[in-house]
Amino acid sequence: MKITLKLFASLAAHLPAEARSSHKVVLDVDPGTTALDVIRRQRVPEALCAIVLIDGVWVARPDRATRALSEGQVLAVWPPIAGG
């Protein structure tokens, strides 16, 4: 099944080079694949995944290992953000 992975800010470095400017890539994943499976597959350091959303809905850190993705969903991940 196909899902879209969006990695923002410094995390975009974990996308294929041709996908970095758009911050997204379409991935083929197996049914039952979780948010954490995708994060690990892309070798994104888990400690840097501060905000994780599936179709715009926040996924708490403990739920990332059990929340399975469905066909066509969008997984978006941001690193810790500071500002003023």
Contacts in CASP RR format, 6 or more apart in sequence:
PFRMAT RR
TARGET T0000
AUTHOR 0000-0000-0000
METHOD contacts of the structure
MODEL  1
MKITLKLFASLAAHLPAEARSSHKVVLDVDPGTTALDVIRRQRVPEALCA
IVLIDGVWVARPDRATRALSEGQVLAVWPPIAGG
1 28 0 8 1.000
1 29 0 8 1.000
1 30 0 8 1.000
1 31 0 8 1.000
1 69 0 8 1.000
1 70 0 8 1.000
1 71 0 8 1.000
1 72 0 8 1.000
2 26 0 8 1.000
2 27 0 8 1.000
2 28 0 8 1.000
2 29 0 8 1.000
2 71 0 8 1.000
2 72 0 8 1.000
3 26 0 8 1.000
3 27 0 8 1.000
3 29 0 8 1.000
3 33 0 8 1.000
3 38 0 8 1.000
3 69 0 8 1.000
3 71 0 8 1.000
3 72 0 8 1.000
3 73 0 8 1.000
3 74 0 8 1.000
3 75 0 8 1.000
4 24 0 8 1.000
4 25 0 8 1.000
4 26 0 8 1.000
4 27 0 8 1.000
4 72 0 8 1.000
4 73 0 8 1.000
4 74 0 8 1.000
4 75 0 8 1.000
5 15 0 8 1.000
5 24 0 8 1.000
5 25 0 8 1.000
5 26 0 8 1.000
5 27 0 8 1.000
5 38 0 8 1.000
5 42 0 8 1.000
5 74 0 8 1.000
5 75 0 8 1.000
5 76 0 8 1.000
5 77 0 8 1.000
6 23 0 8 1.000
6 24 0 8 1.000
6 74 0 8 1.000
6 75 0 8 1.000
6 76 0 8 1.000
6 77 0 8 1.000
7 14 0 8 1.000
7 15 0 8 1.000
7 23 0 8 1.000
7 24 0 8 1.000
7 42 0 8 1.000
7 44 0 8 1.000
7 76 0 8 1.000
7 77 0 8 1.000
8 23 0 8 1.000
8 76 0 8 1.000
8 77 0 8 1.000
8 78 0 8 1.000
8 79 0 8 1.000
9 78 0 8 1.000
9 79 0 8 1.000
9 81 0 8 1.000
10 48 0 8 1.000
10 79 0 8 1.000
11 44 0 8 1.000
11 48 0 8 1.000
11 49 0 8 1.000
11 77 0 8 1.000
11 78 0 8 1.000
11 79 0 8 1.000
12 20 0 8 1.000
12 23 0 8 1.000
13 20 0 8 1.000
14 42 0 8 1.000
14 43 0 8 1.000
14 44 0 8 1.000
15 23 0 8 1.000
15 24 0 8 1.000
15 25 0 8 1.000
15 42 0 8 1.000
16 25 0 8 1.000
19 25 0 8 1.000
27 38 0 8 1.000
27 41 0 8 1.000
29 37 0 8 1.000
29 38 0 8 1.000
29 41 0 8 1.000
29 69 0 8 1.000
31 68 0 8 1.000
32 68 0 8 1.000
32 69 0 8 1.000
33 68 0 8 1.000
33 69 0 8 1.000
34 64 0 8 1.000
34 65 0 8 1.000
34 66 0 8 1.000
34 67 0 8 1.000
34 68 0 8 1.000
34 69 0 8 1.000
35 52 0 8 1.000
35 54 0 8 1.000
35 59 0 8 1.000
35 63 0 8 1.000
35 64 0 8 1.000
35 65 0 8 1.000
35 67 0 8 1.000
35 69 0 8 1.000
35 75 0 8 1.000
36 46 0 8 1.000
36 64 0 8 1.000
36 65 0 8 1.000
38 69 0 8 1.000
38 75 0 8 1.000
39 46 0 8 1.000
39 49 0 8 1.000
39 52 0 8 1.000
39 64 0 8 1.000
39 77 0 8 1.000
40 46 0 8 1.000
44 77 0 8 1.000
48 79 0 8 1.000
48 80 0 8 1.000
49 64 0 8 1.000
49 77 0 8 1.000
49 78 0 8 1.000
49 79 0 8 1.000
50 78 0 8 1.000
50 79 0 8 1.000
50 80 0 8 1.000
50 81 0 8 1.000
51 58 0 8 1.000
51 76 0 8 1.000
51 77 0 8 1.000
51 78 0 8 1.000
51 81 0 8 1.000
52 58 0 8 1.000
52 59 0 8 1.000
52 61 0 8 1.000
52 64 0 8 1.000
52 75 0 8 1.000
52 76 0 8 1.000
52 77 0 8 1.000
53 59 0 8 1.000
53 74 0 8 1.000
53 75 0 8 1.000
53 76 0 8 1.000
53 77 0 8 1.000
54 67 0 8 1.000
54 69 0 8 1.000
54 73 0 8 1.000
54 74 0 8 1.000
54 75 0 8 1.000
54 76 0 8 1.000
55 73 0 8 1.000
55 74 0 8 1.000
56 74 0 8 1.000
56 76 0 8 1.000
59 67 0 8 1.000
69 75 0 8 1.000
END
